[in-house]
Amino acid sequence: MKTSKPAILLLPTILSLCILQICYPGFMSYDSIQMLEEARSSVRGGIFPATPVYILRFFDITGHGPTLMIQVQNFILLLSITLTLRMLKVGLIASTITLIVFLAIPTVIGCMLVLWKDVTLVALIMFSLTLIFWASQTSIEDVFYQVAKWLSLLMLIGGTLVKFNAITATVIIAAYWLSIFYKNQNWKINSVAFIAIVIGMVASNKVINEYSFPDFKKLEPNYILYGVMANDLLGMSKWSRVSLIPFDTADSDPLSKVPISNIDKVYSSLGSAVMDANNVALGGIVNIFPMKYNHKDITNAWLAAIFAHPMAYLRYRWDLFSEIIGARIYGTYEPTHFNRIDENKFGIKFQDRYITTITLKYIELASNMFFGKPWFIFLLSTLFVLLTFKNHLIRPEFKKFSYYSFIAAILYITPFFVVTLSGEVRYTFTAIVLCSNSIFIWIFAQNQFISAISKKLKK
């Protein structure tokens, strides 16, 4: 028996309110506070995209800071999963158990407690995927078909704007969108449409995230890639045992390098935030940057270092990436914001409750277990995708939903191997949620087919 229509709204509402009860008024890290500060003053840009600021500005109309935005994005995410389960004819009890198990993944519940744009992104693209999945099983004559078509594309473009790297996943979902809504068109038309959508995503990102509204002033540029390069030089120095910092510039003689012993004291596989803290605590014994330099100097030094020490580069990047996916014997780094709410000028404080303490203790313990590690979820979903491919009991439209969700997840997380500053596990949140679609399909889709056959045999 499918989940009833009232329960479709009631179940995610109750669960999202339970999450809010744990974190009320909502956990806020440095990123969250920066976002709220810009929402209440002016958008600055830089490494923080403008779109989440505008979204928060809308939800902060009542002056409750992170509360309403956390509630709404958690509700949309859980609603998307509930709708997907209903389309798989999963009953209310089974849907409730499934959602609770889903929320028991430490990285999932951990991120949903915090005002992080990762959750905003996932809420938008999961709702888009759900609408496309619904359309794949619905007649074009249905009154809501056109609504689903354009609303899913709007959600997808919105998701693209929330994070600078979101496009690695959304372009794949755009291909899924075309395969459903333009399935009767030839490959030339679909190719042109796909290119047009991608150009639209890039152009909207360029305009909305690089200019302020309504005054349309240019925002601060995003120089995070140069920060990644600088930290790569430190990491390569560690693993090559050849100091590459401070890097040389085109306008100066070769500089004396930081001793490897100092680099060893500062280095951490958790990335820049921890290494910077170590360096400050030790009195600034490691200096990556020369007195005068430009971005071309960093790029040249970075490229030269990779060509000279390719294995050291790969070793450092794996050191960081293994932290992100939890491929370590110890717990993951920052599955949630354990500080609850950082110091801020808005007077927003957190008062611990018993349920909060218990939840954070669970997240801490579960992140040490294999089932709490992202790599396990990725491995499980990979296995289920392969089994889905081989399973003739699963309908083609269900398989397609599983494949596109999985590919989007993999293409989202893979670039973190080369472009990230720290080893925070929350970066895997988007990929984990997308991978869950493949797991749901394997568990429930074949049961739907078997159930239908059983009913026919009984008749």
VMD Tcl script that draws the C-alpha trace (Angstrom):
set ca {
  {0.00 0.00 0.00}
  {1.34 3.42 -1.00}
  {1.87 6.24 1.45}
  {-1.37 8.28 1.62}
  {-1.44 11.84 0.28}
  {-1.78 13.48 3.74}
  {1.16 11.42 5.00}
  {3.30 12.67 2.10}
  {3.31 16.10 3.75}
  {2.95 14.99 7.35}
  {5.96 12.65 7.45}
  {8.62 15.14 6.23}
  {7.01 17.88 8.33}
  {7.30 15.87 11.55}
  {10.85 14.69 10.81}
  {12.08 18.16 9.80}
  {10.57 19.64 12.96}
  {12.33 16.96 15.02}
  {15.62 17.98 13.40}
  {14.88 21.62 14.18}
  {14.16 20.72 17.80}
  {17.66 19.22 18.04}
  {19.44 22.26 16.64}
  {17.08 25.21 17.30}
  {17.61 28.01 16.37}
  {19.97 26.23 13.97}
  {23.69 25.48 14.13}
  {25.89 28.13 12.53}
  {29.54 27.79 11.56}
  {31.79 30.58 10.30}
  {30.36 30.12 6.79}
  {26.79 30.38 8.11}
  {27.50 33.54 10.09}
  {29.24 35.09 7.09}
  {26.16 34.29 5.00}
  {23.79 35.83 7.56}
  {25.97 38.91 7.87}
  {25.81 39.48 4.11}
  {22.07 38.73 4.07}
  {21.52 41.52 6.60}
  {23.89 44.01 4.99}
  {25.35 43.69 1.50}
  {26.56 40.80 -0.62}
  {30.34 40.70 -1.03}
  {31.03 37.58 -3.09}
  {34.53 36.09 -3.03}
  {34.64 32.41 -2.10}
  {30.99 32.56 -0.97}
  {28.40 32.52 -3.79}
  {25.73 35.21 -3.67}
  {22.70 32.99 -4.31}
  {22.50 31.37 -0.83}
  {22.74 34.86 0.65}
  {19.71 36.01 -1.33}
  {17.80 32.89 -0.28}
  {18.68 33.47 3.38}
  {17.74 37.14 3.05}
  {14.25 36.04 2.00}
  {13.85 33.57 4.89}
  {15.32 36.03 7.39}
  {12.49 38.53 6.84}
  {11.10 37.60 10.26}
  {14.54 38.11 11.83}
  {14.91 34.53 13.06}
  {18.31 33.98 11.43}
  {18.90 30.41 10.28}
  {15.71 28.83 11.66}
  {13.24 29.14 8.79}
  {15.75 28.37 6.04}
  {16.94 25.21 7.84}
  {13.35 24.07 8.33}
  {12.30 24.69 4.72}
  {15.34 23.09 3.05}
  {15.16 20.04 5.32}
  {11.44 19.71 4.61}
  {11.97 19.91 0.81}
  {14.70 17.28 0.95}
  {12.63 14.87 3.05}
  {9.54 15.56 0.93}
  {11.49 14.65 -2.21}
  {12.52 11.30 -0.74}
  {8.99 10.64 0.54}
  {7.57 11.30 -2.93}
  {10.15 9.01 -4.50}
  {9.25 6.24 -2.07}
  {5.55 6.72 -2.81}
  {6.23 6.31 -6.54}
  {7.91 3.05 -5.61}
  {4.67 2.12 -3.77}
  {6.39 2.03 -0.38}
  {3.93 2.08 2.54}
  {3.85 4.59 5.38}
  {5.61 2.39 7.94}
  {8.34 1.33 5.50}
  {8.78 4.95 4.35}
  {9.12 6.12 7.95}
  {11.72 3.46 8.71}
  {13.59 4.28 5.48}
  {13.73 7.99 6.29}
  {14.89 7.33 9.86}
  {17.66 5.04 8.58}
  {18.58 7.70 6.03}
  {18.77 10.34 8.78}
  {20.85 7.97 10.92}
  {23.78 8.41 8.51}
  {25.96 10.75 10.61}
  {26.97 13.00 7.70}
  {23.32 13.36 6.65}
  {21.83 14.30 10.02}
  {24.99 16.26 10.86}
  {24.68 18.55 7.83}
  {20.93 19.01 8.22}
  {21.46 20.50 11.68}
  {23.57 23.34 10.26}
  {22.85 26.32 8.02}
  {25.08 25.02 5.22}
  {24.53 25.63 1.54}
  {25.24 21.93 0.91}
  {21.72 21.18 2.18}
  {20.20 24.00 0.10}
  {21.83 22.53 -3.01}
  {20.64 18.99 -2.29}
  {17.07 20.10 -1.49}
  {16.79 21.81 -4.87}
  {18.32 19.10 -7.04}
  {16.57 16.25 -5.22}
  {13.22 17.96 -5.75}
  {14.14 18.41 -9.41}
  {15.06 14.72 -9.72}
  {11.80 13.69 -8.05}
  {9.73 15.73 -10.50}
  {11.62 14.25 -13.47}
  {11.16 10.75 -12.04}
  {7.42 11.40 -11.69}
  {7.20 12.63 -15.29}
  {8.98 9.48 -16.52}
  {5.97 7.46 -15.32}
  {3.25 9.94 -16.32}
  {1.42 10.72 -19.54}
  {2.23 13.97 -21.30}
  {-1.49 14.70 -21.17}
  {-1.42 14.95 -17.37}
  {-2.35 18.43 -16.19}
  {0.78 18.68 -14.01}
  {3.21 17.37 -16.65}
  {4.21 20.79 -17.98}
  {4.43 22.15 -14.44}
  {6.81 19.34 -13.50}
  {8.82 19.92 -16.67}
  {9.60 23.58 -16.11}
  {9.65 23.55 -12.32}
  {12.25 20.74 -12.33}
  {14.45 22.74 -14.71}
  {14.05 25.86 -12.57}
  {15.05 23.90 -9.43}
  {18.02 22.50 -11.30}
  {19.28 25.90 -12.38}
  {18.67 27.19 -8.86}
  {20.79 24.36 -7.47}
  {23.56 25.24 -9.91}
  {23.72 28.74 -8.45}
  {23.96 27.66 -4.80}
  {27.53 26.31 -5.00}
  {30.25 27.09 -7.51}
  {30.99 23.39 -8.08}
  {27.34 22.24 -8.25}
  {27.36 22.26 -12.06}
  {29.38 19.02 -12.11}
  {26.22 17.26 -10.86}
  {23.51 19.42 -12.38}
  {24.70 18.97 -15.98}
  {24.10 15.23 -15.62}
  {20.62 15.80 -14.20}
  {20.01 18.18 -17.13}
  {20.80 15.26 -19.45}
  {18.28 13.17 -17.49}
  {15.71 15.98 -17.85}
  {16.16 15.95 -21.64}
  {15.98 12.16 -21.83}
  {12.52 12.27 -20.23}
  {10.90 15.43 -21.54}
  {12.42 15.28 -25.03}
  {12.74 11.53 -25.42}
  {11.01 11.55 -28.82}
  {13.39 14.14 -30.29}
  {16.45 13.19 -32.32}
  {19.97 13.42 -30.93}
  {20.72 16.69 -32.78}
  {17.86 18.56 -31.13}
  {18.71 17.08 -27.74}
  {22.38 18.00 -28.16}
  {21.52 21.61 -29.01}
  {19.08 21.75 -26.08}
  {21.69 20.31 -23.72}
  {24.30 22.85 -24.82}
  {21.74 25.64 -24.40}
  {20.91 24.51 -20.84}
  {24.59 24.30 -19.88}
  {25.25 27.75 -21.35}
  {22.23 29.02 -19.42}
  {23.60 27.54 -16.19}
  {27.03 29.08 -16.73}
  {25.61 32.46 -17.78}
  {23.19 32.67 -14.84}
  {26.02 31.74 -12.49}
  {28.17 34.44 -14.04}
  {25.51 37.10 -13.61}
  {23.87 36.23 -10.29}
  {26.97 35.13 -8.38}
  {29.30 37.81 -9.71}
  {27.08 40.88 -9.44}
  {25.04 42.32 -6.57}
  {21.35 43.10 -6.90}
  {19.59 45.41 -7.42}
  {22.52 47.82 -7.96}
  {24.33 45.35 -10.28}
  {27.81 46.06 -8.91}
  {30.69 43.67 -9.51}
  {31.32 41.44 -6.48}
  {34.69 40.38 -5.10}
  {36.33 37.73 -7.30}
  {36.72 34.15 -6.13}
  {40.42 33.35 -5.70}
  {40.00 30.02 -3.91}
  {41.85 28.10 -6.64}
  {45.03 29.99 -5.81}
  {44.60 29.06 -2.16}
  {44.31 25.41 -3.22}
  {47.51 25.73 -5.25}
  {49.37 27.33 -2.34}
  {48.36 24.54 0.03}
  {49.26 21.95 -2.60}
  {52.79 23.35 -2.56}
  {52.96 22.80 1.19}
  {51.56 19.27 0.80}
  {53.97 18.41 -2.01}
  {56.85 19.66 0.12}
  {55.80 17.28 2.87}
  {55.60 14.19 0.65}
  {58.51 14.92 -1.71}
  {60.79 15.91 1.21}
  {61.84 18.88 -0.93}
  {60.73 22.27 0.38}
  {58.89 24.26 -2.29}
  {57.84 27.20 -0.14}
  {57.87 30.11 -0.16}
  {57.52 29.79 -3.93}
  {59.75 31.83 -6.22}
  {58.46 34.72 -8.31}
  {59.41 35.90 -11.79}
  {60.78 39.18 -10.44}
  {63.02 37.88 -7.66}
  {65.99 35.63 -7.10}
  {65.36 32.11 -5.71}
  {64.21 32.38 -2.11}
  {65.49 30.39 0.85}
  {63.00 27.63 1.65}
  {61.21 26.64 4.84}
  {62.90 23.65 6.51}
  {61.08 20.34 6.03}
  {61.11 19.87 9.81}
  {58.92 22.97 10.15}
  {56.57 21.74 7.44}
  {56.21 18.41 9.26}
  {55.16 20.24 12.43}
  {52.46 22.23 10.63}
  {51.20 19.62 8.15}
  {47.82 17.91 8.61}
  {45.84 15.63 6.32}
  {42.77 17.65 7.37}
  {43.91 20.53 5.19}
  {44.30 24.28 5.32}
  {42.17 25.18 8.36}
  {44.09 22.84 10.66}
  {47.46 23.63 9.06}
  {46.85 27.37 9.43}
  {45.90 26.88 13.09}
  {49.03 24.76 13.68}
  {51.17 27.40 12.01}
  {49.72 30.22 14.11}
  {50.14 28.17 17.30}
  {53.82 27.62 16.45}
  {54.46 31.28 15.75}
  {54.20 31.27 11.96}
  {57.16 28.96 11.27}
  {55.91 28.18 7.74}
  {55.50 30.89 5.14}
  {54.07 29.86 1.77}
  {53.92 33.29 0.15}
  {56.84 35.58 -0.76}
  {56.70 39.31 -0.02}
  {55.48 40.26 -3.51}
  {53.75 37.87 -5.88}
  {50.89 37.58 -8.33}
  {48.54 34.77 -9.33}
  {50.69 33.87 -12.30}
  {53.60 33.21 -9.92}
  {51.49 30.78 -7.86}
  {50.24 29.00 -10.99}
  {53.74 28.64 -12.43}
  {55.17 27.36 -9.16}
  {52.26 24.91 -8.77}
  {52.60 23.51 -12.29}
  {56.37 23.21 -11.98}
  {56.00 21.38 -8.67}
  {53.50 18.88 -10.09}
  {55.75 18.08 -13.04}
  {58.76 17.73 -10.74}
  {56.97 15.74 -8.00}
  {53.85 14.08 -9.48}
  {53.69 11.28 -6.90}
  {54.01 13.74 -4.02}
  {51.10 15.69 -5.48}
  {48.93 12.58 -5.77}
  {49.93 11.46 -2.27}
  {48.93 14.78 -0.76}
  {45.65 14.96 -2.67}
  {44.79 11.41 -1.58}
  {45.70 12.29 2.01}
  {43.09 15.06 1.86}
  {40.49 13.15 -0.16}
  {40.68 10.10 2.11}
  {39.65 12.36 4.99}
  {36.70 13.64 2.97}
  {35.35 10.16 2.16}
  {36.20 8.81 5.62}
  {38.78 6.29 4.44}
  {40.52 6.41 7.81}
  {40.43 4.22 10.90}
  {39.30 7.16 13.02}
  {36.15 9.30 12.82}
  {35.37 11.75 10.04}
  {36.23 15.44 10.27}
  {33.35 17.85 10.96}
  {30.31 15.65 10.14}
  {28.42 18.47 11.85}
  {29.29 21.73 13.55}
  {30.01 20.51 17.07}
  {30.42 24.08 18.34}
  {26.68 24.56 17.70}
  {26.76 28.33 17.04}
  {30.00 30.27 16.70}
  {30.44 33.68 18.26}
  {28.53 36.29 16.31}
  {27.45 39.91 16.50}
  {23.75 39.08 16.15}
  {23.35 37.77 19.67}
  {22.27 34.35 18.40}
  {23.24 31.78 21.01}
  {22.60 28.10 21.57}
  {21.34 26.53 24.75}
  {22.09 22.84 24.98}
  {19.24 20.40 25.35}
  {19.42 16.74 26.24}
  {18.31 15.70 22.76}
  {21.10 17.82 21.25}
  {23.76 16.24 23.45}
  {22.53 12.73 22.64}
  {22.39 13.42 18.89}
  {25.88 14.91 18.73}
  {27.25 12.01 20.76}
  {25.64 9.60 18.29}
  {27.12 11.49 15.31}
  {30.56 11.39 16.90}
  {30.37 7.65 17.64}
  {28.70 6.64 14.36}
  {31.27 8.52 12.29}
  {33.84 6.06 13.65}
  {31.84 3.06 12.38}
  {32.10 1.73 8.83}
  {28.41 2.41 8.12}
  {28.97 6.04 9.07}
  {31.74 6.55 6.52}
  {30.91 8.03 3.10}
  {33.08 5.46 1.29}
  {30.76 2.72 2.54}
  {27.68 4.49 1.14}
  {29.48 4.99 -2.19}
  {30.54 1.35 -2.30}
  {27.04 0.17 -1.43}
  {25.39 2.35 -4.07}
  {27.94 1.22 -6.68}
  {27.07 -2.40 -5.92}
  {23.33 -1.67 -6.13}
  {23.71 0.19 -9.43}
  {25.52 -2.82 -10.90}
  {22.84 -5.17 -9.55}
  {20.12 -2.88 -10.92}
  {21.74 -3.03 -14.37}
  {21.59 -6.84 -14.28}
  {18.07 -7.04 -12.80}
  {15.31 -7.54 -15.39}
  {12.58 -7.13 -12.78}
  {13.26 -3.40 -12.46}
  {11.46 -1.11 -14.90}
  {13.62 0.88 -17.39}
  {12.46 4.28 -16.06}
  {13.48 3.20 -12.55}
  {16.88 2.11 -13.80}
  {17.37 5.42 -15.59}
  {16.59 7.33 -12.37}
  {19.13 5.20 -10.50}
  {21.85 5.62 -13.11}
  {21.58 9.38 -13.49}
  {21.45 9.94 -9.72}
  {24.55 7.79 -9.25}
  {26.52 9.42 -12.07}
  {25.62 12.88 -10.75}
  {26.87 11.82 -7.30}
  {30.18 10.52 -8.61}
  {30.81 13.53 -10.84}
  {30.05 15.82 -7.92}
  {32.46 14.22 -5.45}
  {35.33 13.30 -7.82}
  {36.60 16.89 -8.43}
  {37.19 17.23 -4.69}
  {40.25 15.06 -5.26}
  {41.95 18.02 -6.93}
  {40.02 21.12 -5.83}
  {39.51 21.45 -2.11}
  {41.28 23.13 0.79}
  {40.21 20.91 3.67}
  {39.19 17.36 4.49}
  {35.69 18.08 5.79}
  {33.32 15.13 5.38}
  {30.35 17.43 4.79}
  {31.56 17.82 1.20}
  {30.21 14.31 0.59}
  {26.68 15.18 1.73}
  {25.40 15.91 -1.79}
  {26.87 12.70 -3.20}
  {25.54 10.58 -0.31}
  {21.99 11.84 -0.79}
  {22.12 11.34 -4.56}
  {23.50 7.82 -4.07}
  {20.56 7.03 -1.79}
  {18.28 7.12 -4.85}
  {20.15 4.15 -6.32}
  {19.82 2.27 -3.04}
  {16.07 2.98 -2.85}
  {15.57 1.73 -6.40}
  {17.33 -1.56 -5.73}
  {15.55 -2.24 -2.45}
  {12.01 -1.24 -3.45}
  {11.62 -1.27 -7.25}
  {11.99 -5.01 -7.72}
  {9.61 -5.62 -4.78}
  {6.99 -3.58 -6.63}
  {7.34 -5.81 -9.70}
  {7.23 -9.03 -7.66}
  {4.15 -7.77 -5.80}
  {2.35 -7.03 -9.08}
  {3.13 -10.50 -10.43}
  {1.90 -12.11 -7.19}
  {-1.43 -10.26 -7.44}
  {-1.93 -11.46 -11.01}
  {-1.16 -15.06 -10.02}
  {-3.68 -14.88 -7.17}
  {-6.38 -13.74 -9.58}
}
mol new
graphics top color blue
foreach p $ca { graphics top sphere $p radius 0.5 }
foreach p [lrange $ca 0 end-1] q [lrange $ca 1 end] { graphics top cylinder $p $q radius 0.2 }
display resetview
